[in-house]
Amino acid sequence: MKLRVTRKLPPEVEDRLVASYDTTLNPGDAPLTQDALRAAMCKFDILVTTVSDQIDAALLRTPGRRVRMIANVGIGVSNIDTEAASAAGVFVSNTPDVVTDATADVAMLLILSATRRSYAAETMLRQKQWGAFSLVGNLGTSMQGKTLGIVGMGRIGQATARRAVRGFGMKVIYYNRSDIAAPDFPATRVDTIDAVMRTADVVSIHVPGGGGHPLVTAAHIGAMRPHAYLINTARGDSVDQDALVHALTTGAIAGAGLDVFANEPQVPEALLSLHNATLLPHIGTATTEVRTAMANMAADNVDAFAAARRLPNEVVGARPKTAKKETTE
């Protein structure tokens, strides 16, 4: 079985895949072009992809497509047209659970960095503009007793809320489309995103992207209070980025902390220039332990597909009737 890895993986996982399959790696780690992905569609049985690989319907309809399984290294699959994959009989898997704590840690990092204005303070220090200690300069906002609003109370949203309540004494309100089991920390559910935006001192986004239109719209951002902060560690296209930049530029909200952007790796210059925005280059899961666990989980899904077993982390699994025979050739 021929396998194409689109980005560099931790060495031990690359060794694992090379030992088990006819594997082509990406030692340079540069994202594949769409032409290269199109060629890979016809040459390989399995793709191991990341969020940087845009697998759209046109790519999945490539004439002579050989790919029958896509193992995405990441919890989200907004980079893959899953409906088109299902229609084409292409399996898709993801890597949930192992990313929860690392992403929640970065959400808290951004909450603290944004509200304590750490970027502006560090910039002043590095540019040698810090004169002396001041009781009234560089003042941020304490989180104790403040209200954290969670939009999307899945595993990562709950882990973030848990840290905020237990570590910083924050109150939590949240919006979630579906019912969830009673959390093991105090939290109040509200019926709309607007209700979160109007009430919270800090809003943390934990919803999937890739829906064509941002779930958090310009109107939602407009409902936030002037002292409030918006944090996004989910997907860049979950939030109306232009509206957020406008709100930050005009002072309609106090600040933002972002680990994800609408058109990664491009970040608008208007956003880069703002001192009330704390920006990170999509490092939510960037620890050695977590990235290795994610890659191994993707490899587990590859192994299951190769053995004609159900994928342990199946997102799309509409196996064609002939697929079992094909995977045992």
C-alpha positions, 0 to 999 in steps of 0.5 A, a space after each residue: 500500500 502506497 502512502 504519502 505524508 504531506 508534512 514532516 512528522 515526529 521521527 519515530 512516527 515516520 520510521 513506523 510508517 516507513 517500516 509498514 508501508 511504501 511511504 513517501 515523506 516530506 523531509 522539507 516540511 513545506 506544504 504541498 502545492 495543489 498540483 502536488 496534491 492532485 498528483 498524489 491523489 493518483 499515485 497513492 492509496 493513503 494521504 496523511 495530511 494536516 490542516 495546511 492541506 486543502 482537500 476540496 471536492 475538485 481534488 477528490 474528483 481528480 480523474 484516476 484518483 487512487 486515494 481511498 483514505 485520508 488520515 488528518 493529523 488534527 482534531 478538526 477536518 475543516 480542510 477536507 470536504 467531508 461530504 465530497 469524501 463520503 460521496 467518493 467513498 474516501 475514508 477520513 480520520 482525525 486525532 481527537 482527545 490528545 489535543 485537549 489539554 495542550 490547546 486549553 493551556 494555550 487558550 489560558 495563555 492567551 487569556 492571560 497575555 491579552 488581559 495583562 497586555 503582555 505583548 505591548 509590555 514586552 514590545 516596550 521592553 525590547 525596544 528599550 522604551 521602559 523607563 522605570 517601574 510605575 504604579 499606573 503604567 502598563 495596567 492590565 485586567 485581573 481575571 479573578 471574579 471575571 466572567 469567561 464566556 465559552 462558545 463551544 463547550 466540547 472537550 477543549 471548551 470544558 478544559 479551558 473553563 475548568 482551568 479558569 474556574 479552578 485556577 483563576 476563580 472566574 465565573 463561566 457562561 457558555 453556549 453550546 448547540 447540543 446538550 452536554 452532561 453536567 460539567 464538574 465545575 460551576 457554569 451557566 448555559 445560555 441560549 445564544 452566542 449573543 448572550 455570551 458576547 453581551 455578558 462575558 468579560 472574556 470570550 473564548 472560541 472553541 467551535 469548528 470552522 470550515 462552514 463557509 461562513 464564520 459562526 462568530 459574526 460581525 454582529 456578535 463581535 459588535 455585541 461585546 462590551 468595550 472592556 471585553 477580550 476575544 480569544 480564538 484557539 479553534 479555527 481562524 474561519 470560525 470568527 469574522 476576522 475583518 470584523 475583529 480587526 475593525 473592533 480592535 482598531 476602533 477600540 470597540 473591544 479591549 483586545 484579542 488573543 489569537 492562535 489561528 487565522 482565516 487564511 493561514 499562514 497569511 495574517 493581515 498587516 492591520 492585525 500584526 500592527 495592533 498592540 492590543 492583539 496577542 498573536 501566536 502561529 497556531 501552536 495550540 498543540 505544539 508540544 513534543 508529547 502531543 504532536 507525537 501522540 497525534 501522529 501516532 493516532 493518525 498512524 493507528 487509523 492508517 493501520 486500521 484501514 490497511 487491515 480493513 478494520 473500522 477506523 478508531 477515529 473515523 470521521 467519514 467511513 462510507 466504505 464502498 462494497 469493493 474496498 475490503 478486497 482492495 485493501 487486502 491486495 
